[in-house]
Amino acid sequence: MAADLQAKGLPRAAARRLIPPFTEEHDDLRAGIRRFVATELRPHAEAWEAARWFPNDVFTRMAELGYLGLKYPEAYGGEGGDYVADAVLTEELGRCGSGGLAAGIGAHIGIATPPVYKFGTEDQKQRYLVPAIRGEKIAALAITEPDAGSDVAGIRTRARRVDGGFVVNGSKMFITNGVRADYYVTAVKTTEEGGHRGISFLIIDRGEGVTASPIEKLGWHASDTALIAFDDVAVPEENLLGEEHQGFYLIMANFQWERLLMALGAVAGMEAAFEQTLAFAKERRAFGKPIGSHQAIRHALAEIALTIEAGRDLTYHALRLFVAGQDAVQEVTMAKLATQRAAFDVMDSCLQIHGGAGYMEEYGIERAARDARLGPIGGGTDEVMREILGKTLGL
């Protein structure tokens, strides 16, 4: 089996992925995505990072290959696959050399379009999901605000009811794909009080009254991150996503998949950095021998390997429960919490092993370290994850 996988261009470690929920079909998909990443994404990563942008043609190409609709039904232009197929895509995007590129793609297919599929009307699916799968429209999820991040119930953006729909005023912060998005799946207050029973979701088209301002950041340079301002934006009634005032529960449902994707991406990113660092340690010589043969480096690499495998096992366990439809809040929370800080620590160790070379842009390790720093913040901070985990323990 391992030999068959290596013949597909996959490393020996991939053989361990042939455990539930992964199948031979998923590994065939993995081989194809890995070739696409290696030939059509990674060679451009450095240039796109420098440009602070990757072209929308990436979405078009991925749509042609069927990668934007892996988990969606064929009736909407998807491939009729499952969430495990999307998990494979997320893992392989972790090898593209740019956290921003992976984040931009992931924001579109992983967190912005699922609510439309899960909670949208047939009309909404035809107007928004179908073109998103075709790569014709780019989606962004707009929840976070300048004064409301992990405290989702504290959002202030207000949707006031008028004849035929809503008028929206407010702002959203740190929105991935915010500059390029054609539409925003947006959390808004639909009561004066807001809170858990006063939040709704609206699909807001890019248009009059919507302003997107790019934000510079530490990492994820290839992705566009924006401050979105809504100034008397008219939204028709038919763009209410799900039931009015039930948006908080929609957000919570979407969070589980987002956090699981972050765990999968973190493990994949750690593995890519580890493979590069291991090769470097075997080639780079100091004091007359490869640096990897020195105990300090050898032990550091051993610890990294252990961290990756532990994170992978925990994440795959959460994935199995999630795709089986079981309550996986505790396991997903554990996976997200365990892998995000670990990824940053692993990248820092890899940079240290590279020495001065690791601090230079040429090797890409410094970029991986910068990109990994967002993990303990995005999708719910480490502090919030610990609080959720504590509550699942009955505390």
C-alpha positions as CSV (number, residue, x, y, z in Angstrom):
1,M,0.0,0.0,0.0
2,A,2.8,2.5,0.9
3,A,4.5,1.7,-2.4
4,D,1.3,2.4,-4.3
5,L,1.0,5.7,-2.6
6,Q,4.6,6.6,-3.3
7,A,4.0,5.7,-6.9
8,K,1.3,8.4,-6.9
9,G,3.9,11.0,-5.8
10,L,2.9,10.9,-2.2
11,P,5.4,10.5,0.7
12,R,5.6,7.4,2.8
13,A,3.8,9.3,5.6
14,A,0.7,9.5,3.5
15,A,0.2,5.7,3.9
16,R,-1.0,6.4,7.4
17,R,-3.9,8.4,6.0
18,L,-5.6,5.3,4.7
19,I,-7.6,5.0,7.8
20,P,-11.2,6.0,8.2
21,P,-12.6,8.3,7.1
22,F,-10.0,8.3,4.2
23,T,-10.4,5.9,1.3
24,E,-8.5,5.0,-1.9
25,E,-10.7,7.5,-3.7
26,H,-9.6,10.2,-1.3
27,D,-6.0,9.3,-1.9
28,D,-6.4,9.5,-5.7
29,L,-7.9,12.9,-5.2
30,R,-5.0,13.8,-2.9
31,A,-2.5,12.9,-5.6
32,G,-4.2,15.1,-8.2
33,I,-4.5,18.1,-5.8
34,R,-0.8,17.7,-4.8
35,R,0.2,17.9,-8.5
36,F,-1.9,21.0,-9.0
37,V,-0.4,22.7,-5.9
38,A,3.1,21.8,-6.9
39,T,2.8,22.9,-10.5
40,E,0.3,25.7,-10.5
41,L,0.3,27.3,-7.1
42,R,3.6,26.9,-5.3
43,P,5.8,28.2,-8.1
44,H,3.9,31.5,-7.9
45,A,3.7,31.8,-4.1
46,E,6.6,34.1,-3.6
47,A,5.4,36.5,-6.3
48,W,1.8,36.6,-5.0
49,E,3.1,37.2,-1.5
50,A,5.1,40.2,-2.7
51,A,2.1,41.5,-4.6
52,R,-0.1,41.1,-1.6
53,W,-2.6,39.4,-3.9
54,F,-3.3,36.3,-5.9
55,P,-5.3,36.4,-9.2
56,N,-8.9,35.4,-9.3
57,D,-7.9,33.1,-12.1
58,V,-6.9,30.7,-9.3
59,F,-10.6,30.3,-8.5
60,T,-11.4,29.8,-12.1
61,R,-8.8,27.1,-12.6
62,M,-9.9,25.3,-9.4
63,A,-13.5,25.4,-10.6
64,E,-12.4,23.8,-13.9
65,L,-10.8,21.0,-11.9
66,G,-13.8,20.6,-9.7
67,Y,-12.0,21.6,-6.5
68,L,-14.4,24.4,-5.5
69,G,-17.4,22.0,-5.2
70,L,-15.9,18.8,-3.9
71,K,-18.5,18.4,-1.1
72,Y,-21.5,19.9,-2.9
73,P,-24.1,18.0,-4.9
74,E,-23.8,17.7,-8.7
75,A,-27.2,19.5,-9.0
76,Y,-25.3,22.7,-8.0
77,G,-22.3,22.0,-10.1
78,G,-20.4,20.2,-7.4
79,E,-18.6,16.9,-7.5
80,G,-21.0,15.1,-5.2
81,G,-18.3,14.2,-2.7
82,D,-18.1,14.7,1.0
83,Y,-16.5,16.8,3.7
84,V,-13.5,14.4,3.8
85,A,-12.7,15.5,0.2
86,D,-12.6,19.1,1.4
87,A,-10.3,17.9,4.2
88,V,-7.9,16.5,1.7
89,L,-8.0,19.8,-0.3
90,T,-7.2,21.7,2.9
91,E,-4.3,19.5,3.8
92,E,-2.8,19.8,0.3
93,L,-3.2,23.6,0.2
94,G,-1.0,23.6,3.3
95,R,1.8,22.8,0.9
96,C,1.3,25.7,-1.4
97,G,4.0,27.9,0.3
98,S,1.6,30.7,1.2
99,G,-0.7,30.8,4.2
100,G,-2.5,33.7,2.6
101,L,-3.2,31.8,-0.6
102,A,-4.5,28.8,1.3
103,A,-6.6,31.1,3.5
104,G,-8.2,33.0,0.5
105,I,-9.2,29.7,-1.1
106,G,-10.4,28.2,2.2
107,A,-12.4,31.3,3.1
108,H,-14.4,30.9,-0.1
109,I,-15.1,27.2,-0.1
110,G,-14.6,26.3,3.6
111,I,-16.5,29.0,5.6
112,A,-18.4,31.4,3.3
113,T,-20.3,29.0,1.0
114,P,-21.3,26.2,3.5
115,P,-23.9,28.4,5.2
116,V,-25.5,29.1,1.8
117,Y,-25.7,25.4,1.1
118,K,-26.9,24.4,4.6
119,F,-29.4,27.2,5.3
120,G,-30.1,28.8,2.0
121,T,-33.3,28.7,-0.1
122,E,-33.2,27.1,-3.5
123,D,-33.2,30.5,-5.0
124,Q,-30.2,31.6,-2.9
125,K,-28.3,28.5,-3.8
126,Q,-28.9,29.2,-7.5
127,R,-27.9,32.8,-7.2
128,Y,-24.9,32.4,-4.9
129,L,-23.7,28.8,-4.4
130,V,-23.8,27.8,-8.1
131,P,-21.6,30.7,-9.3
132,A,-19.3,30.3,-6.3
133,I,-18.7,26.7,-7.3
134,R,-18.0,27.8,-10.9
135,G,-15.5,30.4,-9.7
136,E,-17.7,33.2,-11.1
137,K,-18.4,34.8,-7.8
138,I,-16.1,35.0,-4.8
139,A,-17.6,34.8,-1.3
140,A,-16.5,36.1,2.1
141,L,-17.9,35.5,5.5
142,A,-18.4,38.7,7.5
143,I,-18.8,38.2,11.2
144,T,-15.9,39.9,13.1
145,E,-16.2,43.6,13.9
146,P,-13.8,46.2,15.3
147,D,-15.3,45.6,18.8
148,A,-16.6,42.0,18.5
149,G,-14.3,39.1,17.6
150,S,-14.6,35.9,19.5
151,D,-17.6,37.7,21.4
152,V,-19.9,37.0,18.5
153,A,-23.0,38.0,20.4
154,G,-21.6,41.5,20.8
155,I,-21.8,42.5,17.1
156,R,-23.2,45.9,16.4
157,T,-23.8,46.0,12.6
158,R,-27.5,46.6,12.4
159,A,-30.1,45.6,9.8
160,R,-33.2,47.7,10.1
161,R,-36.4,46.3,8.7
162,V,-38.0,48.3,5.9
163,D,-40.6,47.4,3.2
164,G,-39.2,44.6,1.1
165,G,-36.2,43.9,3.2
166,F,-33.5,45.5,5.3
167,V,-31.2,48.5,5.5
168,V,-27.7,47.7,6.9
169,N,-25.3,50.0,8.7
170,G,-22.1,49.1,10.4
171,S,-18.7,47.6,9.8
172,K,-16.8,44.3,9.7
173,M,-13.1,43.8,10.4
174,F,-10.4,41.3,9.4
175,I,-12.5,39.8,6.6
176,T,-10.6,37.4,4.4
177,N,-11.4,37.9,0.7
178,G,-13.0,41.2,1.7
179,V,-11.5,43.2,-1.1
180,R,-12.3,40.8,-3.9
181,A,-15.6,39.4,-2.7
182,D,-18.7,39.6,-4.9
183,Y,-20.9,38.9,-1.9
184,Y,-20.7,38.8,1.9
185,V,-22.4,36.2,4.1
186,T,-23.0,38.7,6.9
187,A,-24.0,38.5,10.6
188,V,-26.2,41.5,11.6
189,K,-28.3,42.6,14.5
190,T,-32.0,42.4,13.8
191,T,-33.2,43.5,17.2
192,E,-32.1,46.4,19.3
193,E,-30.7,44.1,21.9
194,G,-28.9,41.8,19.5
195,G,-27.2,39.0,21.4
196,H,-27.9,35.3,21.0
197,R,-31.5,35.8,20.0
198,G,-31.1,38.9,18.0
199,I,-28.6,38.0,15.2
200,S,-29.5,37.1,11.7
201,F,-27.6,36.4,8.5
202,L,-27.9,38.4,5.3
203,I,-26.3,37.8,1.9
204,I,-25.1,41.2,0.9
205,D,-24.0,41.9,-2.7
206,R,-21.0,44.1,-3.4
207,G,-22.6,47.3,-4.5
208,E,-23.7,50.8,-3.5
209,G,-23.0,51.6,0.1
210,V,-20.4,48.8,0.5
211,T,-16.8,49.9,0.9
212,A,-13.8,47.5,1.3
213,S,-10.5,48.9,2.6
214,P,-7.5,46.6,2.6
215,I,-5.6,46.0,5.8
216,E,-1.8,45.2,6.1
217,K,-0.9,42.4,8.4
218,L,2.0,40.3,9.8
219,G,1.4,37.3,7.7
220,W,-1.0,35.8,5.1
221,H,0.3,38.5,2.7
222,A,-1.1,36.9,-0.5
223,S,-4.7,37.1,0.9
224,D,-6.7,40.3,0.9
225,T,-8.0,41.2,4.3
226,A,-10.4,44.1,4.6
227,L,-12.4,46.5,6.8
228,I,-15.9,46.4,5.3
229,A,-18.2,49.4,5.8
230,F,-21.9,49.2,5.2
231,D,-23.6,52.6,4.7
232,D,-27.4,52.4,4.3
233,V,-27.1,49.2,2.2
234,A,-30.4,48.0,0.9
235,V,-30.8,44.2,1.2
236,P,-33.9,42.5,-0.2
237,E,-36.0,40.2,1.9
238,E,-35.0,37.2,-0.2
239,N,-31.4,37.6,0.9
240,L,-32.2,36.7,4.5
241,L,-30.2,33.5,5.1
242,G,-32.0,31.0,7.4
243,E,-34.5,32.1,10.0
244,E,-34.6,35.7,11.3
245,H,-33.0,36.1,14.8
246,Q,-31.4,32.6,14.6
247,G,-28.1,33.7,13.1
248,F,-26.1,33.0,16.3
249,Y,-26.8,29.3,16.1
250,L,-25.9,29.3,12.4
251,I,-22.5,30.8,13.3
252,M,-21.9,28.2,16.0
253,A,-22.7,25.4,13.5
254,N,-20.3,26.9,10.9
255,F,-17.6,27.3,13.5
256,Q,-17.1,23.6,14.0
257,W,-16.1,23.0,10.3
258,E,-14.0,26.2,10.3
259,R,-12.0,25.1,13.3
260,L,-11.5,21.6,12.0
261,L,-10.2,23.1,8.7
262,M,-7.8,25.2,10.7
263,A,-6.5,22.1,12.5
264,L,-6.1,20.2,9.3
265,G,-4.3,23.1,7.7
266,A,-2.0,23.5,10.7
267,V,-0.9,19.9,10.7
268,A,-0.3,20.0,6.9
269,G,1.7,23.2,7.3
270,M,3.8,21.7,10.1
271,E,4.5,18.6,8.0
272,A,5.6,20.7,5.0
273,A,8.0,22.8,7.1
274,F,9.3,19.6,8.9
275,E,10.1,17.9,5.6
276,Q,12.0,21.0,4.4
277,T,13.9,21.3,7.7
278,L,14.7,17.6,7.8
279,A,16.2,17.8,4.3
280,F,18.2,20.9,5.3
281,A,19.5,19.2,8.5
282,K,20.8,16.3,6.4
283,E,22.6,18.6,3.9
284,R,23.8,21.5,6.0
285,R,27.2,20.7,7.6
286,A,28.7,22.2,10.7
287,F,31.8,21.0,12.7
288,G,32.6,18.5,10.0
289,K,29.2,16.7,9.8
290,P,25.5,17.2,8.9
291,I,23.8,19.3,11.6
292,G,21.1,16.7,11.9
293,S,23.7,14.3,13.4
294,H,24.2,16.7,16.3
295,Q,22.1,15.6,19.3
296,A,20.5,19.0,19.9
297,I,19.2,19.1,16.3
298,R,18.3,15.5,16.2
299,H,16.2,15.8,19.4
300,A,14.5,18.9,18.1
301,L,13.5,17.2,15.0
302,A,12.3,14.2,16.9
303,E,10.1,16.5,19.0
304,I,8.6,18.1,15.9
305,A,7.8,14.7,14.4
306,L,6.0,13.8,17.7
307,T,4.1,17.0,17.7
308,I,2.9,16.6,14.2
309,E,1.7,13.0,14.6
310,A,-0.1,13.8,17.9
311,G,-1.8,16.7,16.2
312,R,-2.8,14.7,13.2
313,D,-4.2,11.8,15.3
314,L,-6.3,14.2,17.4
315,T,-7.5,16.1,14.3
316,Y,-8.4,12.9,12.3
317,H,-10.4,11.7,15.4
318,A,-12.4,14.9,15.4
319,L,-12.9,14.6,11.6
320,R,-14.2,11.1,11.9
321,L,-16.8,12.2,14.5
322,F,-17.8,15.2,12.5
323,V,-18.4,13.4,9.2
324,A,-20.3,10.7,11.1
325,G,-22.7,13.4,12.3
326,Q,-21.8,13.0,15.9
327,D,-21.5,15.8,18.5
328,A,-17.8,16.6,18.1
329,V,-17.6,20.0,19.8
330,Q,-15.2,18.8,22.4
331,E,-12.9,17.0,20.0
332,V,-12.9,19.8,17.4
333,T,-12.1,22.3,20.1
334,M,-9.2,20.1,21.3
335,A,-7.9,19.7,17.8
336,K,-8.0,23.4,17.1
337,L,-6.5,24.3,20.4
338,A,-3.7,21.7,20.2
339,T,-2.6,22.4,16.7
340,Q,-2.5,26.2,16.4
341,R,0.0,27.0,19.0
342,A,1.9,23.9,18.2
343,A,2.2,25.0,14.6
344,F,3.7,28.3,15.6
345,D,6.1,26.6,17.9
346,V,7.1,24.1,15.2
347,M,7.7,26.8,12.7
348,D,9.9,28.7,15.2
349,S,11.9,25.5,15.8
350,C,12.3,24.9,12.1
351,L,13.5,28.5,11.7
352,Q,16.0,28.0,14.5
353,I,17.4,24.9,12.9
354,H,17.9,26.8,9.6
355,G,19.9,29.4,11.6
356,G,20.5,32.6,9.7
357,A,19.1,31.1,6.5
358,G,15.8,30.6,8.2
359,Y,15.5,34.4,8.9
360,M,15.9,35.1,5.2
361,E,13.0,35.2,2.8
362,E,14.7,32.8,0.3
363,Y,13.8,29.6,2.3
364,G,10.2,30.5,3.1
365,I,10.5,29.4,6.7
366,E,10.2,32.9,8.0
367,R,7.0,33.2,6.0
368,A,5.6,30.0,7.5
369,A,6.4,31.3,11.0
370,R,4.6,34.6,10.3
371,D,1.6,32.8,8.8
372,A,1.3,30.4,11.7
373,R,0.9,33.2,14.3
374,L,-2.7,33.8,13.3
375,G,-3.7,30.2,14.3
376,P,-4.1,30.9,18.0
377,I,-6.2,33.9,17.2
378,G,-8.4,33.2,14.2
379,G,-11.6,31.1,14.4
380,G,-11.8,31.6,18.1
381,T,-8.8,32.5,20.3
382,D,-6.9,29.9,22.4
383,E,-8.5,31.5,25.4
384,V,-12.0,31.0,24.0
385,M,-11.2,27.4,23.0
386,R,-10.1,26.7,26.6
387,E,-13.4,28.1,27.9
388,I,-15.4,26.0,25.5
389,L,-13.4,22.9,26.4
390,G,-13.9,23.6,30.0
391,K,-17.7,23.8,29.6
392,T,-17.8,20.5,27.7
393,L,-16.2,19.0,30.8
394,G,-19.1,20.2,32.9
395,L,-17.2,23.0,34.6
